Amino acid sequence: MKKIYLFTLLSILFFGCSSDDSSPDAQLNIPIIDDISTTNATAGDIITITGKNFDSNQTYIIKFNGTQGTVTEITATFLKAKVPEGATTGDITLTINTQTTVVGTITIDEEPQSPTIENISTDSAVVGDIITVNGTNFDPEETYIIKFNGIQGTITEITTTSLKVQVPEGATTGEITLIFNEKATVIGNIEILEVVIDYGSRLFAYKDGITPSQIVEIDKNTGEQISVIADIDHDNYLSDFIFDDAKNEIICNYTDNNITYLYKINVDNGQTTSTQSNPATGRYENWIIGRYNSPNFLFAYKDQITPSKIVQIDLESGNFVDDVTDIDHNNYLSDFNFDSDADEIICNYTDNNITYLYKINVNNGQTTSIQSNPTTGRYENWIMSANNRLFVYKDGVTPSQIIEIDKNTGNQISVIADIDHDNYLSDFVFDSSKNEIICNYTDNNITYLYKINVDTGKTTSIQSNPTTGRYENWIMSLVE
């Protein structure tokens, strides 16, 4: 009987122990932690906890100083978790089946604050320009990317309140995008303008009253001679100066033994060329360069025939090419300009003390007379700007004036400037690089270069008097 009781007791003890070993806690393998991939992170970062006994079938909870992260991957040897928003510096804990273990510590770096954009310095630019993005919360230690319609620019400077960036090659009109901390934000729009080559205008003068006479270059700012371009290789007086920017040549004419010559001076090498350009009847006057084709076309006013004409001349040979039109009145034409907007020669004439603006279309020969007569004074020396605005010197009034004229009506648009002296102005040219009319005057036998800015009306007198001879016939070039 004692043996039965003893067997029963041993059986109870054995099976009781076996039952305890099969409980969930007894069966669970707690991971052994070897390492954590980083001790610093920001919200959104993925950290890796490496070790042993991880089980992809188990549920693990990872918390960062009490804020639960997201487990993204589990293998037998590591676990990956995403740092949650709101996580702060402190312990990293691992929980499995309510059993929590501190597995490490971490420092949560504060996420950089995105800049707030206030404005962009311009809404248009050309490639190579530096634009400024103004705002707050910029950090010179951070990395920013600016793209112009998808093309990345070069950051040149960062302060706490602005960022400067250079417009890159290949940029096109479209959105400006700021990329920071892998987040892209459209911050504005920009128009990418075509690059316009800045041509520097040069001023030349015909220096007469010396032997030989010369073509010289003049400094527009000081009035002083820069250099001698060419010595004139004959003794005849030159007139009707124009500039052929396609060839970098000054074109003028002279008469020798009643024969007219086309005379060209290359301003790069000083080479001079005389070409006979003499019509069988009449004479050629007032050369006009037509800047509407390549190469430029040369026109001339053919006078002393009836009717007088506008004709086209071959720039190389000096020969007659074609009649453009017959002049439909008997008055003498002067002050020739070319309007490249309309392909028209613009000049003037006077009939019965009334001044007329006269236009000749070089494509179809159509002529138009428009009365352009001030109530006081008189219009002289028409000047065409590079963008085809028409100006005129109004003399016979006190003070004399530079005014702008409407090409279609002949009416005065506005007074550009009152002339601040009583001397007569002559030899008008236009400096497109400064938007200035340049002319000259003489006072007490001293020649002055006189400039009128057509945007501001500012006038400037600069003494420009050679020690020998005299400067005549300013010629303005446009060269690269």
Secondary structure by P-SEA (a helix, b strand, c coil): caaaaaaaaaaaaaaaaaaaaaccccccccccccccccccccccbbbbbbbccccccbbbbbbcccbbbbbccccccbbbbbbcccccbbbbbbbccccccccbbbbbcccbbbbbbcccccccccccbbbbbbbccccccbbbbbbcccbbbbbccccccbbbbcccccccbbbbbbbccccccccccccccccccbbbbbbbbbccccccccccccccccccccccccccccccccccccccccccbbbbbccccccccbbbbccccbbbbbbbbccccccccccccccccccbbbbbbbcccccbbbbbbccccccccccccccccccccccccccccccbbbbbccccccccbbbbccccbbbbbbbbcccccccccccccccbbbbbbbcccccbbbbbbccccccccccccccccccccccccccccccbbbbcccccccccbbbbcccccbbbbbbbbcccccccbbbbbbcc
